Amino acid sequence: MLPQGILAAIRFGLGPRPDQPVPADAVAWLKAQIRDPALPPPLPEGWERTPTAADGLAMLRQDQMNRAQPDYQTLVPAFYRLEAAALMQGSLTTAMPFRERLVLFWSNHLSVSVREGSVRALAGDYVRTAIRPHVTGRFEDMLVAAIRHPAMLYYLNQASSVGPNSPLGQRQRRGLNENLAREVLELHTLSPVSGYTQADVTEFARLLTGLRVETANEPLGSRFWPTAHEPGAKTILGQRFEEGPEQIDAALRWLARHEATHRHLALKLARHFVADAPPPAVIDRLFAVLWNSGGDLAAAAEALVDLPEAWDRPLAKLRTPQDFVLASMRILGAAPELAPMAVSGVASLNQAVWLAPAPIGWPDSAEGWLHPEGMIRRMELAYSLAGRFSRLNPNELVPIALGPLARQETIRAIKGAGSVRDGLTLLLASPEFQRR
């Protein structure tokens, strides 16, 4: 049987670091990361306090006001790069890598993307306030926080959705935008297997009207505008909701607690932590934990650790580009100041930070990433990173990075490499290192 320490670091964590040995009791180490208070994430460079959504909205407003001025340097693109580097820094250096993996997983499940330009100013706060505090809490709390955050409202165009029969809709002749309602039902909660209909999407969109982003008057941020809210009761999958902002939260919590939602979340957790095509029994066990606990994500995370299938399938998952970059830089002992290198690394492999191409987020199975161009780019990045860390001894890193998972062919190739750089490249480019 393989030692649990290496599997814990690879499968549940973000890859081993030479300066962070996994304790002998790997299961206790993982479960402590679920129960112990979370460490505060790194601040963006140059900030002495944690930026807020209001800060991001203020930058957006300032950029819009001054864009026409000659030589004006827009604030938001640089702020996005700082926020992305802070996220990568936390992943590179954290001593709680399982918890950080959960942050990345749930951020992808409730994905926002900087393809909607305004999200660039808000994505960092979105992860800090809507995702991170709830990864070991209840899913319904995370869902409410995520859907009400300005980043999500901008990304899925909720700010432009107006109840057709509301005072604003009547005055401006404007109507519904169903994007947010559709994605919440399809991707974030029930999934299509639940049998919801287009009528349910429309009813949910009517209920969500009034959720807007205040950008002109303090306090900047999410706001409910009664004048944009569609009057009257709405019925979603047979459940009646009256009008008003509190009913929006009630609907989100009802959806979060739905049986179909718990089964959908169980499938996604099993796919991420066990295999691209997880055994039905694994999905059933995770579903039972979520259902019986009322969507307790800490209980689900502990159940993952207790799954034999999560331990007896080493290297069953292809590392995504983000996983590969983080694991590579962690095994090389990258210092915090090299976080921008991680940002550029994931971008070079077509998984740039907060730039998922669609609301479903980044692919979480091999078929989304396993293609010739992607593999060639990984090899090129491995060679580039190896050149930056060419003072390291690759033979000493092999047992830390892979332990008994390293094939004899890989060990011999690294020992026979013509240079340190070549040896490090062979380690990072090896088939074993490409998987977790």
Buried (B, 14 or more C-beta within 10 A) or exposed (E): EEEBBBBBBBBBBBBBBBEBEBEEEBBEBBBBBBEEEBEEBBBBBEBEEBBBBBBBBBBBBBBEEEEEEEEEEBBBBBBBBBBBBBBBBBBBBBEBBBBBBBBBBBBBBBBBBBEBEBBBBBBBBBBBBBBBBBBBBBBBBBBBBBBBBBBBBBBBEBBBBBBBBBBBBEEEEBBBBBBBBBBBBBBBBBBEEBEBEEEBBBBBBBBBBBBBBBBEEEEBBBBBBBBBBBBEEBBBBEBEBEBBBEBBBBBBBBBBBBEBBBBBBBBBBBBBBBBBEBBEEBBEBBBEBBBEBEBBBBBBBBBBBBBEBBBEBBBBBBBBBBBBBBBBBBBBBBEBEBBBBBBBBBBBBBBBBBBBEEBBBBBBBBEBBEEEEBEEBBEBBBBBBBEBBBEBEBBEBBBBBBBEBBEEEBBEBBEEBEEBBBBBBBBBBBEBBBBB
